[in-house]
Amino acid sequence: MILSSADTIVHRELSFPYSYNSKTRGWMDQVRVILWGPTEKIVLEDLDFQEQVRLLMDAGVEVYACKACSDNFGVSEKLAEIGIDVRYVGTFVTEMLKEGWYQLTF
């Protein structure tokens, strides 16, 4: 899932529950969430949002952040400190799509 919306209600009501349930209920074996753009700042500014991301990671959801965006926001190191895999995601997403991964965007 790609989370790029700055609308935290969308994430609290849709993307976080779906990601969490997909992993914990076995709907999918592997779940990846990519923070892209505004969500990278929100995860550091909103402690409830950050806690939801931690719950996803604790459940086994792989959480990534776009390094290009997080560098622009000056938050790459802080994201890495809380356990988020910070990397350039353009080619990463492209490779996943080529491998047959499905993409949901919120």
VOZA-590297 format. One record per atom (N, C-alpha, C, O, CB): residue in three letters; atom name; x, y, z. Coordinates in steps of 0.2 Angstrom, whole numbers, plus 2048, in hexadecimal, padded with zeros to 3 digits. Glycine has a CB too. Layout:
# residues N
+-----+----+-----+-----+-----+
!  aa ! at !   X !   Y !   Z !
+-----+----+-----+-----+-----+
! ALA ! CA !   X !   Y !   Z !
...
+-----+----+-----+-----+-----+
***
This chain:
# residues 106
+-----+----+-----+-----+-----+
!  aa ! at !   X !   Y !   Z !
+-----+----+-----+-----+-----+
! MET !  N ! 804 ! 7FA ! 800 !
! MET ! CA ! 800 ! 800 ! 800 !
! MET !  C ! 804 ! 806 ! 800 !
! MET !  O ! 80A ! 806 ! 803 !
! MET ! CB ! 7FB ! 800 ! 806 !
! ILE !  N ! 802 ! 80B ! 7FC !
! ILE ! CA ! 806 ! 811 ! 7FC !
! ILE !  C ! 802 ! 816 ! 800 !
! ILE !  O ! 7FC ! 818 ! 7FE !
! ILE ! CB ! 807 ! 814 ! 7F5 !
! LEU !  N ! 804 ! 819 ! 805 !
! LEU ! CA ! 801 ! 81E ! 809 !
! LEU !  C ! 804 ! 825 ! 808 !
! LEU !  O ! 80A ! 826 ! 80A !
! LEU ! CB ! 801 ! 81D ! 811 !
! SER !  N ! 800 ! 829 ! 804 !
! SER ! CA ! 803 ! 830 ! 802 !
! SER !  C ! 7FE ! 835 ! 804 !
! SER !  O ! 800 ! 83B ! 804 !
! SER ! CB ! 804 ! 830 ! 7FB !
! SER !  N ! 7F8 ! 834 ! 806 !
! SER ! CA ! 7F4 ! 839 ! 808 !
! SER !  C ! 7F5 ! 83C ! 80F !
! SER !  O ! 7F7 ! 839 ! 813 !
! SER ! CB ! 7ED ! 836 ! 808 !
! ALA !  N ! 7F4 ! 843 ! 80F !
! ALA ! CA ! 7F5 ! 846 ! 815 !
! ALA !  C ! 7EF ! 845 ! 81A !
! ALA !  O ! 7EF ! 848 ! 81F !
! ALA ! CB ! 7F7 ! 84D ! 814 !
! ASP !  N ! 7EA ! 842 ! 817 !
! ASP ! CA ! 7E4 ! 841 ! 81B !
! ASP !  C ! 7E4 ! 83C ! 820 !
! ASP !  O ! 7E4 ! 836 ! 81E !
! ASP ! CB ! 7DE ! 840 ! 816 !
! THR !  N ! 7E6 ! 83D ! 826 !
! THR ! CA ! 7E7 ! 838 ! 82B !
! THR !  C ! 7E1 ! 834 ! 82D !
! THR !  O ! 7E1 ! 82E ! 82F !
! THR ! CB ! 7E9 ! 83B ! 832 !
! ILE !  N ! 7DB ! 837 ! 82C !
! ILE ! CA ! 7D5 ! 833 ! 82D !
! ILE !  C ! 7D4 ! 82D ! 828 !
! ILE !  O ! 7D2 ! 828 ! 82A !
! ILE ! CB ! 7CE ! 837 ! 82C !
! VAL !  N ! 7D6 ! 82E ! 822 !
! VAL ! CA ! 7D7 ! 829 ! 81D !
! VAL !  C ! 7DB ! 823 ! 81F !
! VAL !  O ! 7D9 ! 81D ! 81E !
! VAL ! CB ! 7D9 ! 82B ! 816 !
! HIS !  N ! 7E1 ! 825 ! 822 !
! HIS ! CA ! 7E5 ! 820 ! 824 !
! HIS !  C ! 7E3 ! 81C ! 82B !
! HIS !  O ! 7E3 ! 816 ! 82B !
! HIS ! CB ! 7EC ! 823 ! 826 !
! ARG !  N ! 7E0 ! 820 ! 82F !
! ARG ! CA ! 7DD ! 81D ! 835 !
! ARG !  C ! 7D7 ! 818 ! 834 !
! ARG !  O ! 7D7 ! 813 ! 837 !
! ARG ! CB ! 7DB ! 822 ! 83A !
! GLU !  N ! 7D3 ! 81A ! 82F !
! GLU ! CA ! 7CD ! 817 ! 82E !
! GLU !  C ! 7CE ! 811 ! 829 !
! GLU !  O ! 7CA ! 80C ! 828 !
! GLU ! CB ! 7C8 ! 81B ! 82C !
! LEU !  N ! 7D3 ! 812 ! 824 !
! LEU ! CA ! 7D3 ! 80E ! 81E !
! LEU !  C ! 7DA ! 80A ! 81E !
! LEU !  O ! 7DA ! 804 ! 81E !
! LEU ! CB ! 7D2 ! 811 ! 818 !
! SER !  N ! 7DF ! 80E ! 81C !
! SER ! CA ! 7E5 ! 80B ! 81B !
! SER !  C ! 7E9 ! 807 ! 820 !
! SER !  O ! 7EB ! 801 ! 81F !
! SER ! CB ! 7EA ! 810 ! 818 !
! PHE !  N ! 7E8 ! 80A ! 827 !
! PHE ! CA ! 7EB ! 806 ! 82C !
! PHE !  C ! 7E7 ! 800 ! 82E !
! PHE !  O ! 7EA ! 7FA ! 82E !
! PHE ! CB ! 7EC ! 80B ! 832 !
! PRO !  N ! 7E1 ! 800 ! 82F !
! PRO ! CA ! 7DD ! 7FA ! 830 !
! PRO !  C ! 7DE ! 7F5 ! 82B !
! PRO !  O ! 7DF ! 7EF ! 82C !
! PRO ! CB ! 7D6 ! 7FB ! 831 !
! TYR !  N ! 7DE ! 7F7 ! 824 !
! TYR ! CA ! 7DE ! 7F2 ! 81F !
! TYR !  C ! 7E5 ! 7EE ! 81F !
! TYR !  O ! 7E5 ! 7E8 ! 81E !
! TYR ! CB ! 7DD ! 7F5 ! 818 !
! SER !  N ! 7EA ! 7F2 ! 820 !
! SER ! CA ! 7F1 ! 7F0 ! 820 !
! SER !  C ! 7F2 ! 7EB ! 826 !
! SER !  O ! 7F5 ! 7E5 ! 825 !
! SER ! CB ! 7F6 ! 7F5 ! 820 !
! TYR !  N ! 7F0 ! 7ED ! 82B !
! TYR ! CA ! 7F0 ! 7E9 ! 831 !
! TYR !  C ! 7EC ! 7E2 ! 831 !
! TYR !  O ! 7EF ! 7DD ! 832 !
! TYR ! CB ! 7EE ! 7ED ! 838 !
! ASN !  N ! 7E6 ! 7E3 ! 82F !
! ASN ! CA ! 7E2 ! 7DD ! 82E !
! ASN !  C ! 7E5 ! 7D8 ! 828 !
! ASN !  O ! 7E4 ! 7D2 ! 829 !
! ASN ! CB ! 7DB ! 7DF ! 82D !
! SER !  N ! 7E7 ! 7DB ! 823 !
! SER ! CA ! 7EA ! 7D7 ! 81E !
! SER !  C ! 7EF ! 7D3 ! 820 !
! SER !  O ! 7F0 ! 7CD ! 81E !
! SER ! CB ! 7EC ! 7DC ! 818 !
! LYS !  N ! 7F3 ! 7D5 ! 824 !
! LYS ! CA ! 7F9 ! 7D1 ! 827 !
! LYS !  C ! 7F7 ! 7CD ! 82D !
! LYS !  O ! 7F8 ! 7C7 ! 82C !
! LYS ! CB ! 7FF ! 7D6 ! 82A !
! THR !  N ! 7F3 ! 7CF ! 832 !
! THR ! CA ! 7F2 ! 7CB ! 838 !
! THR !  C ! 7EC ! 7C6 ! 836 !
! THR !  O ! 7EC ! 7C1 ! 83A !
! THR ! CB ! 7F0 ! 7D0 ! 83D !
! ARG !  N ! 7E8 ! 7C7 ! 832 !
! ARG ! CA ! 7E3 ! 7C2 ! 830 !
! ARG !  C ! 7E5 ! 7BE ! 82A !
! ARG !  O ! 7E1 ! 7B9 ! 828 !
! ARG ! CB ! 7DC ! 7C6 ! 82F !
! GLY !  N ! 7EB ! 7BF ! 828 !
! GLY ! CA ! 7ED ! 7BA ! 823 !
! GLY !  C ! 7EA ! 7BB ! 81C !
! GLY !  O ! 7EA ! 7B7 ! 818 !
! GLY ! CB ! 7EC ! 7B3 ! 825 !
! TRP !  N ! 7E7 ! 7C1 ! 81B !
! TRP ! CA ! 7E4 ! 7C2 ! 814 !
! TRP !  C ! 7EA ! 7C3 ! 80F !
! TRP !  O ! 7E9 ! 7C1 ! 809 !
! TRP ! CB ! 7E0 ! 7C9 ! 814 !
! MET !  N ! 7F0 ! 7C5 ! 811 !
! MET ! CA ! 7F6 ! 7C5 ! 80D !
! MET !  C ! 7FC ! 7C3 ! 811 !
! MET !  O ! 7FC ! 7C4 ! 817 !
! MET ! CB ! 7F7 ! 7CC ! 80A !
! ASP !  N ! 800 ! 7BF ! 80E !
! ASP ! CA ! 806 ! 7BD ! 811 !
! ASP !  C ! 80B ! 7C2 ! 813 !
! ASP !  O ! 80E ! 7C3 ! 818 !
! ASP ! CB ! 809 ! 7B7 ! 80D !
! GLN !  N ! 80C ! 7C7 ! 80E !
! GLN ! CA ! 810 ! 7CC ! 80F !
! GLN !  C ! 80D ! 7D3 ! 80D !
! GLN !  O ! 809 ! 7D4 ! 808 !
! GLN ! CB ! 816 ! 7CB ! 80A !
! VAL !  N ! 80E ! 7D8 ! 812 !
! VAL ! CA ! 80A ! 7DE ! 811 !
! VAL !  C ! 810 ! 7E3 ! 811 !
! VAL !  O ! 814 ! 7E3 ! 816 !
! VAL ! CB ! 805 ! 7DF ! 816 !
! ARG !  N ! 810 ! 7E8 ! 80D !
! ARG ! CA ! 815 ! 7EE ! 80D !
! ARG !  C ! 811 ! 7F4 ! 80D !
! ARG !  O ! 80C ! 7F5 ! 809 !
! ARG ! CB ! 81A ! 7ED ! 807 !
! VAL !  N ! 813 ! 7F9 ! 811 !
! VAL ! CA ! 810 ! 7FF ! 811 !
! VAL !  C ! 816 ! 804 ! 80F !
! VAL !  O ! 81B ! 804 ! 812 !
! VAL ! CB ! 80D ! 801 ! 818 !
! ILE !  N ! 815 ! 809 ! 80B !
! ILE ! CA ! 81A ! 80D ! 809 !
! ILE !  C ! 817 ! 814 ! 80B !
! ILE !  O ! 812 ! 817 ! 808 !
! ILE ! CB ! 81B ! 80D ! 801 !
! LEU !  N ! 81B ! 818 ! 80F !
! LEU ! CA ! 819 ! 81F ! 811 !
! LEU !  C ! 81C ! 823 ! 80B !
! LEU !  O ! 822 ! 823 ! 80A !
! LEU ! CB ! 81B ! 821 ! 818 !
! TRP !  N ! 818 ! 827 ! 808 !
! TRP ! CA ! 81B ! 82B ! 802 !
! TRP !  C ! 818 ! 832 ! 803 !
! TRP !  O ! 812 ! 833 ! 803 !
! TRP ! CB ! 819 ! 828 ! 7FB !
! GLY !  N ! 81D ! 837 ! 803 !
! GLY ! CA ! 81A ! 83E ! 803 !
! GLY !  C ! 818 ! 840 ! 80A !
! GLY !  O ! 81C ! 83F ! 80F !
! GLY ! CB ! 815 ! 83F ! 7FE !
! PRO !  N ! 812 ! 843 ! 80B !
! PRO ! CA ! 810 ! 846 ! 811 !
! PRO !  C ! 810 ! 841 ! 817 !
! PRO !  O ! 811 ! 843 ! 81D !
! PRO ! CB ! 809 ! 849 ! 810 !
! THR !  N ! 80E ! 83B ! 816 !
! THR ! CA ! 80E ! 836 ! 81B !
! THR !  C ! 814 ! 835 ! 81F !
! THR !  O ! 814 ! 834 ! 825 !
! THR ! CB ! 80B ! 82F ! 819 !
! GLU !  N ! 81A ! 837 ! 81C !
! GLU ! CA ! 820 ! 836 ! 81F !
! GLU !  C ! 821 ! 83C ! 824 !
! GLU !  O ! 824 ! 83A ! 82A !
! GLU ! CB ! 826 ! 837 ! 81A !
! LYS !  N ! 81F ! 842 ! 823 !
! LYS ! CA ! 81F ! 847 ! 828 !
! LYS !  C ! 81A ! 845 ! 82E !
! LYS !  O ! 81B ! 846 ! 834 !
! LYS ! CB ! 81D ! 84E ! 825 !
! ILE !  N ! 814 ! 843 ! 82C !
! ILE ! CA ! 80E ! 842 ! 831 !
! ILE !  C ! 810 ! 83D ! 836 !
! ILE !  O ! 80F ! 83D ! 83C !
! ILE ! CB ! 808 ! 840 ! 82D !
! VAL !  N ! 814 ! 837 ! 834 !
! VAL ! CA ! 816 ! 832 ! 838 !
! VAL !  C ! 81A ! 835 ! 83E !
! VAL !  O ! 81A ! 832 ! 843 !
! VAL ! CB ! 819 ! 82C ! 834 !
! LEU !  N ! 81E ! 83A ! 83D !
! LEU ! CA ! 822 ! 83D ! 842 !
! LEU !  C ! 81F ! 842 ! 846 !
! LEU !  O ! 820 ! 844 ! 84C !
! LEU ! CB ! 828 ! 840 ! 83F !
! GLU !  N ! 81A ! 846 ! 843 !
! GLU ! CA ! 816 ! 84B ! 846 !
! GLU !  C ! 810 ! 849 ! 84A !
! GLU !  O ! 80E ! 84C ! 84F !
! GLU ! CB ! 814 ! 850 ! 841 !
! ASP !  N ! 80D ! 843 ! 848 !
! ASP ! CA ! 807 ! 841 ! 84C !
! ASP !  C ! 808 ! 83A ! 84F !
! ASP !  O ! 809 ! 835 ! 84C !
! ASP ! CB ! 801 ! 840 ! 846 !
! LEU !  N ! 809 ! 83A ! 856 !
! LEU ! CA ! 80A ! 834 ! 85A !
! LEU !  C ! 805 ! 82F ! 859 !
! LEU !  O ! 807 ! 829 ! 859 !
! LEU ! CB ! 80B ! 836 ! 861 !
! ASP !  N ! 7FF ! 830 ! 858 !
! ASP ! CA ! 7FA ! 82B ! 857 !
! ASP !  C ! 7FB ! 827 ! 850 !
! ASP !  O ! 7FB ! 821 ! 84F !
! ASP ! CB ! 7F3 ! 82E ! 857 !
! PHE !  N ! 7FD ! 82B ! 84B !
! PHE ! CA ! 7FF ! 829 ! 844 !
! PHE !  C ! 805 ! 824 ! 845 !
! PHE !  O ! 805 ! 81F ! 842 !
! PHE ! CB ! 800 ! 82F ! 83F !
! GLN !  N ! 80A ! 827 ! 849 !
! GLN ! CA ! 810 ! 823 ! 84A !
! GLN !  C ! 80F ! 81C ! 84D !
! GLN !  O ! 812 ! 817 ! 84B !
! GLN ! CB ! 815 ! 827 ! 84E !
! GLU !  N ! 80A ! 81D ! 852 !
! GLU ! CA ! 809 ! 816 ! 856 !
! GLU !  C ! 805 ! 811 ! 851 !
! GLU !  O ! 807 ! 80B ! 852 !
! GLU ! CB ! 804 ! 818 ! 85C !
! GLN !  N ! 801 ! 814 ! 84C !
! GLN ! CA ! 7FE ! 80F ! 848 !
! GLN !  C ! 803 ! 80C ! 843 !
! GLN !  O ! 803 ! 806 ! 841 !
! GLN ! CB ! 7F9 ! 813 ! 843 !
! VAL !  N ! 808 ! 810 ! 841 !
! VAL ! CA ! 80D ! 80D ! 83D !
! VAL !  C ! 811 ! 808 ! 841 !
! VAL !  O ! 813 ! 803 ! 83E !
! VAL ! CB ! 812 ! 813 ! 83A !
! ARG !  N ! 813 ! 809 ! 847 !
! ARG ! CA ! 816 ! 804 ! 84B !
! ARG !  C ! 812 ! 7FE ! 84C !
! ARG !  O ! 815 ! 7F8 ! 84C !
! ARG ! CB ! 818 ! 807 ! 852 !
! LEU !  N ! 80C ! 7FF ! 84D !
! LEU ! CA ! 807 ! 7F9 ! 84D !
! LEU !  C ! 808 ! 7F4 ! 847 !
! LEU !  O ! 808 ! 7EE ! 847 !
! LEU ! CB ! 800 ! 7FB ! 84F !
! LEU !  N ! 808 ! 7F8 ! 841 !
! LEU ! CA ! 809 ! 7F4 ! 83B !
! LEU !  C ! 80F ! 7F0 ! 83B !
! LEU !  O ! 810 ! 7EA ! 839 !
! LEU ! CB ! 808 ! 7F9 ! 835 !
! MET !  N ! 815 ! 7F4 ! 83D !
! MET ! CA ! 81B ! 7F1 ! 83D !
! MET !  C ! 81C ! 7EB ! 842 !
! MET !  O ! 81E ! 7E6 ! 840 !
! MET ! CB ! 821 ! 7F6 ! 83E !
! ASP !  N ! 819 ! 7EC ! 848 !
! ASP ! CA ! 819 ! 7E6 ! 84D !
! ASP !  C ! 815 ! 7E0 ! 84A !
! ASP !  O ! 816 ! 7DB ! 84C !
! ASP ! CB ! 816 ! 7E9 ! 853 !
! ALA !  N ! 810 ! 7E1 ! 846 !
! ALA ! CA ! 80C ! 7DC ! 843 !
! ALA !  C ! 80F ! 7D9 ! 83D !
! ALA !  O ! 80D ! 7D3 ! 83B !
! ALA ! CB ! 805 ! 7DF ! 841 !
! GLY !  N ! 815 ! 7DB ! 83B !
! GLY ! CA ! 819 ! 7D8 ! 835 !
! GLY !  C ! 818 ! 7DB ! 82F !
! GLY !  O ! 81A ! 7D9 ! 82A !
! GLY ! CB ! 817 ! 7D1 ! 835 !
! VAL !  N ! 814 ! 7E1 ! 82F !
! VAL ! CA ! 813 ! 7E5 ! 828 !
! VAL !  C ! 81A ! 7E8 ! 827 !
! VAL !  O ! 81D ! 7EC ! 82C !
! VAL ! CB ! 80D ! 7EA ! 829 !
! GLU !  N ! 81D ! 7E8 ! 821 !
! GLU ! CA ! 823 ! 7EB ! 81F !
! GLU !  C ! 821 ! 7F3 ! 81E !
! GLU !  O ! 81D ! 7F4 ! 81A !
! GLU ! CB ! 826 ! 7E8 ! 819 !
! VAL !  N ! 824 ! 7F7 ! 821 !
! VAL ! CA ! 823 ! 7FE ! 820 !
! VAL !  C ! 829 ! 802 ! 81D !
! VAL !  O ! 82F ! 801 ! 820 !
! VAL ! CB ! 821 ! 802 ! 827 !
! TYR !  N ! 828 ! 805 ! 818 !
! TYR ! CA ! 82E ! 809 ! 814 !
! TYR !  C ! 82C ! 810 ! 814 !
! TYR !  O ! 826 ! 812 ! 814 !
! TYR ! CB ! 82F ! 806 ! 80D !
! ALA !  N ! 831 ! 814 ! 813 !
! ALA ! CA ! 830 ! 81B ! 811 !
! ALA !  C ! 834 ! 81D ! 80B !
! ALA !  O ! 83A ! 81B ! 80B !
! ALA ! CB ! 831 ! 820 ! 818 !
! CYS !  N ! 832 ! 822 ! 807 !
! CYS ! CA ! 835 ! 824 ! 802 !
! CYS !  C ! 83B ! 829 ! 804 !
! CYS !  O ! 83A ! 82E ! 807 !
! CYS ! CB ! 831 ! 828 ! 7FD !
! LYS !  N ! 841 ! 827 ! 802 !
! LYS ! CA ! 847 ! 82B ! 804 !
! LYS !  C ! 847 ! 832 ! 801 !
! LYS !  O ! 849 ! 837 ! 804 !
! LYS ! CB ! 84D ! 827 ! 803 !
! ALA !  N ! 845 ! 832 ! 7FB !
! ALA ! CA ! 845 ! 839 ! 7F7 !
! ALA !  C ! 841 ! 83E ! 7FB !
! ALA !  O ! 843 ! 843 ! 7FC !
! ALA ! CB ! 843 ! 838 ! 7F0 !
! CYS !  N ! 83B ! 83B ! 7FC !
! CYS ! CA ! 836 ! 840 ! 800 !
! CYS !  C ! 838 ! 841 ! 807 !
! CYS !  O ! 838 ! 847 ! 809 !
! CYS ! CB ! 82F ! 83C ! 800 !
! SER !  N ! 83A ! 83C ! 80B !
! SER ! CA ! 83C ! 83D ! 812 !
! SER !  C ! 843 ! 842 ! 812 !
! SER !  O ! 843 ! 845 ! 817 !
! SER ! CB ! 83D ! 837 ! 815 !
! ASP !  N ! 847 ! 841 ! 80D !
! ASP ! CA ! 84D ! 846 ! 80D !
! ASP !  C ! 84A ! 84D ! 80C !
! ASP !  O ! 84D ! 852 ! 80F !
! ASP ! CB ! 852 ! 844 ! 807 !
! ASN !  N ! 845 ! 84E ! 807 !
! ASN ! CA ! 843 ! 854 ! 806 !
! ASN !  C ! 840 ! 857 ! 80C !
! ASN !  O ! 840 ! 85D ! 80E !
! ASN ! CB ! 83E ! 854 ! 801 !
! PHE !  N ! 83C ! 853 ! 810 !
! PHE ! CA ! 839 ! 855 ! 817 !
! PHE !  C ! 83E ! 856 ! 81C !
! PHE !  O ! 83D ! 858 ! 822 !
! PHE ! CB ! 833 ! 851 ! 818 !
! GLY !  N ! 844 ! 853 ! 81B !
! GLY ! CA ! 849 ! 853 ! 821 !
! GLY !  C ! 848 ! 84E ! 826 !
! GLY !  O ! 849 ! 84F ! 82C !
! GLY ! CB ! 84A ! 85A ! 824 !
! VAL !  N ! 844 ! 848 ! 825 !
! VAL ! CA ! 842 ! 844 ! 82A !
! VAL !  C ! 845 ! 83C ! 829 !
! VAL !  O ! 843 ! 838 ! 82C !
! VAL ! CB ! 83B ! 843 ! 82A !
! SER !  N ! 849 ! 83B ! 824 !
! SER ! CA ! 84C ! 835 ! 823 !
! SER !  C ! 84E ! 831 ! 829 !
! SER !  O ! 84D ! 82B ! 82A !
! SER ! CB ! 851 ! 835 ! 81D !
! GLU !  N ! 853 ! 834 ! 82C !
! GLU ! CA ! 856 ! 831 ! 832 !
! GLU !  C ! 851 ! 830 ! 838 !
! GLU !  O ! 851 ! 82A ! 83B !
! GLU ! CB ! 85C ! 836 ! 835 !
! LYS !  N ! 84C ! 834 ! 839 !
! LYS ! CA ! 847 ! 833 ! 83E !
! LYS !  C ! 843 ! 82D ! 83C !
! LYS !  O ! 841 ! 829 ! 841 !
! LYS ! CB ! 843 ! 839 ! 83F !
! LEU !  N ! 841 ! 82D ! 836 !
! LEU ! CA ! 83D ! 827 ! 834 !
! LEU !  C ! 841 ! 820 ! 835 !
! LEU !  O ! 83E ! 81B ! 837 !
! LEU ! CB ! 83B ! 828 ! 82C !
! ALA !  N ! 847 ! 820 ! 833 !
! ALA ! CA ! 84B ! 81A ! 834 !
! ALA !  C ! 84C ! 819 ! 83C !
! ALA !  O ! 84C ! 813 ! 83D !
! ALA ! CB ! 852 ! 81B ! 831 !
! GLU !  N ! 84C ! 81E ! 840 !
! GLU ! CA ! 84D ! 81C ! 847 !
! GLU !  C ! 847 ! 819 ! 84A !
! GLU !  O ! 847 ! 815 ! 84F !
! GLU ! CB ! 84E ! 823 ! 84B !
! ILE !  N ! 841 ! 81A ! 847 !
! ILE ! CA ! 83B ! 816 ! 84A !
! ILE !  C ! 83A ! 810 ! 846 !
! ILE !  O ! 835 ! 80D ! 847 !
! ILE ! CB ! 835 ! 81B ! 849 !
! GLY !  N ! 83E ! 80E ! 842 !
! GLY ! CA ! 83E ! 807 ! 83F !
! GLY !  C ! 83B ! 807 ! 838 !
! GLY !  O ! 83A ! 801 ! 835 !
! GLY ! CB ! 83A ! 803 ! 843 !
! ILE !  N ! 83A ! 80C ! 835 !
! ILE ! CA ! 838 ! 80C ! 82E !
! ILE !  C ! 83D ! 80C ! 829 !
! ILE !  O ! 843 ! 80F ! 82A !
! ILE ! CB ! 833 ! 813 ! 82D !
! ASP !  N ! 83D ! 807 ! 824 !
! ASP ! CA ! 842 ! 806 ! 81F !
! ASP !  C ! 841 ! 80C ! 81A !
! ASP !  O ! 83D ! 80C ! 816 !
! ASP ! CB ! 841 ! 7FF ! 81B !
! VAL !  N ! 846 ! 810 ! 81A !
! VAL ! CA ! 846 ! 816 ! 816 !
! VAL !  C ! 84B ! 815 ! 810 !
! VAL !  O ! 851 ! 813 ! 810 !
! VAL ! CB ! 849 ! 81D ! 81A !
! ARG !  N ! 848 ! 815 ! 80A !
! ARG ! CA ! 84B ! 814 ! 804 !
! ARG !  C ! 848 ! 817 ! 7FE !
! ARG !  O ! 842 ! 81A ! 7FF !
! ARG ! CB ! 84B ! 80C ! 802 !
! TYR !  N ! 84B ! 818 ! 7F8 !
! TYR ! CA ! 848 ! 81A ! 7F2 !
! TYR !  C ! 843 ! 815 ! 7F0 !
! TYR !  O ! 845 ! 810 ! 7EF !
! TYR ! CB ! 84E ! 81C ! 7ED !
! VAL !  N ! 83D ! 817 ! 7EF !
! VAL ! CA ! 838 ! 812 ! 7EE !
! VAL !  C ! 835 ! 812 ! 7E7 !
! VAL !  O ! 831 ! 80E ! 7E5 !
! VAL ! CB ! 832 ! 814 ! 7F2 !
! GLY !  N ! 838 ! 817 ! 7E3 !
! GLY ! CA ! 835 ! 817 ! 7DC !
! GLY !  C ! 837 ! 810 ! 7D8 !
! GLY !  O ! 832 ! 80D ! 7D5 !
! GLY ! CB ! 839 ! 81C ! 7D8 !
! THR !  N ! 83D ! 80E ! 7D8 !
! THR ! CA ! 83E ! 808 ! 7D5 !
! THR !  C ! 83C ! 802 ! 7D9 !
! THR !  O ! 83A ! 7FC ! 7D6 !
! THR ! CB ! 846 ! 807 ! 7D4 !
! PHE !  N ! 83B ! 802 ! 7E0 !
! PHE ! CA ! 839 ! 7FD ! 7E4 !
! PHE !  C ! 832 ! 7FC ! 7E2 !
! PHE !  O ! 830 ! 7F6 ! 7E2 !
! PHE ! CB ! 839 ! 7FF ! 7EB !
! VAL !  N ! 82E ! 801 ! 7E2 !
! VAL ! CA ! 826 ! 800 ! 7E0 !
! VAL !  C ! 826 ! 7FD ! 7D9 !
! VAL !  O ! 822 ! 7F9 ! 7D8 !
! VAL ! CB ! 823 ! 807 ! 7E0 !
! THR !  N ! 82A ! 800 ! 7D4 !
! THR ! CA ! 82A ! 7FD ! 7CD !
! THR !  C ! 82B ! 7F6 ! 7CD !
! THR !  O ! 828 ! 7F2 ! 7CA !
! THR ! CB ! 82F ! 801 ! 7C9 !
! GLU !  N ! 830 ! 7F4 ! 7D1 !
! GLU ! CA ! 832 ! 7EC ! 7D1 !
! GLU !  C ! 82C ! 7E8 ! 7D4 !
! GLU !  O ! 82B ! 7E3 ! 7D2 !
! GLU ! CB ! 838 ! 7EB ! 7D5 !
! MET !  N ! 829 ! 7EB ! 7D9 !
! MET ! CA ! 824 ! 7E7 ! 7DC !
! MET !  C ! 81E ! 7E6 ! 7D7 !
! MET !  O ! 81B ! 7E1 ! 7D7 !
! MET ! CB ! 821 ! 7EB ! 7E3 !
! LEU !  N ! 81C ! 7EC ! 7D4 !
! LEU ! CA ! 817 ! 7EB ! 7CF !
! LEU !  C ! 819 ! 7E6 ! 7C9 !
! LEU !  O ! 815 ! 7E2 ! 7C7 !
! LEU ! CB ! 816 ! 7F2 ! 7CB !
! LYS !  N ! 81F ! 7E6 ! 7C7 !
! LYS ! CA ! 821 ! 7E1 ! 7C2 !
! LYS !  C ! 821 ! 7DA ! 7C5 !
! LYS !  O ! 820 ! 7D6 ! 7C1 !
! LYS ! CB ! 829 ! 7E3 ! 7C0 !
! GLU !  N ! 822 ! 7D9 ! 7CB !
! GLU ! CA ! 821 ! 7D3 ! 7CE !
! GLU !  C ! 81A ! 7D0 ! 7CF !
! GLU !  O ! 819 ! 7CB ! 7D2 !
! GLU ! CB ! 825 ! 7D3 ! 7D5 !
! GLY !  N ! 815 ! 7D5 ! 7CE !
! GLY ! CA ! 80E ! 7D3 ! 7CF !
! GLY !  C ! 80B ! 7D5 ! 7D5 !
! GLY !  O ! 806 ! 7D3 ! 7D7 !
! GLY ! CB ! 80E ! 7CC ! 7CE !
! TRP !  N ! 80F ! 7DA ! 7D9 !
! TRP ! CA ! 80C ! 7DC ! 7DF !
! TRP !  C ! 806 ! 7E1 ! 7DD !
! TRP !  O ! 806 ! 7E4 ! 7D8 !
! TRP ! CB ! 811 ! 7E0 ! 7E3 !
! TYR !  N ! 801 ! 7E1 ! 7E2 !
! TYR ! CA ! 7FB ! 7E5 ! 7E1 !
! TYR !  C ! 7FD ! 7EC ! 7E5 !
! TYR !  O ! 800 ! 7EC ! 7EA !
! TYR ! CB ! 7F4 ! 7E2 ! 7E3 !
! GLN !  N ! 7FA ! 7F1 ! 7E2 !
! GLN ! CA ! 7FB ! 7F8 ! 7E6 !
! GLN !  C ! 7F5 ! 7FB ! 7E7 !
! GLN !  O ! 7F0 ! 7FC ! 7E3 !
! GLN ! CB ! 7FF ! 7FC ! 7E1 !
! LEU !  N ! 7F4 ! 7FD ! 7EE !
! LEU ! CA ! 7EF ! 801 ! 7F0 !
! LEU !  C ! 7F2 ! 808 ! 7F2 !
! LEU !  O ! 7F7 ! 808 ! 7F5 !
! LEU ! CB ! 7EB ! 7FE ! 7F6 !
! THR !  N ! 7EE ! 80D ! 7F0 !
! THR ! CA ! 7F1 ! 814 ! 7F2 !
! THR !  C ! 7EC ! 817 ! 7F6 !
! THR !  O ! 7E6 ! 818 ! 7F5 !
! THR ! CB ! 7F3 ! 818 ! 7EC !
! PHE !  N ! 7EE ! 81A ! 7FC !
! PHE ! CA ! 7EA ! 81E ! 800 !
! PHE !  C ! 7ED ! 825 ! 801 !
! PHE !  O ! 7EA ! 829 ! 805 !
! PHE ! CB ! 7E9 ! 81A ! 807 !
+-----+----+-----+-----+-----+
***
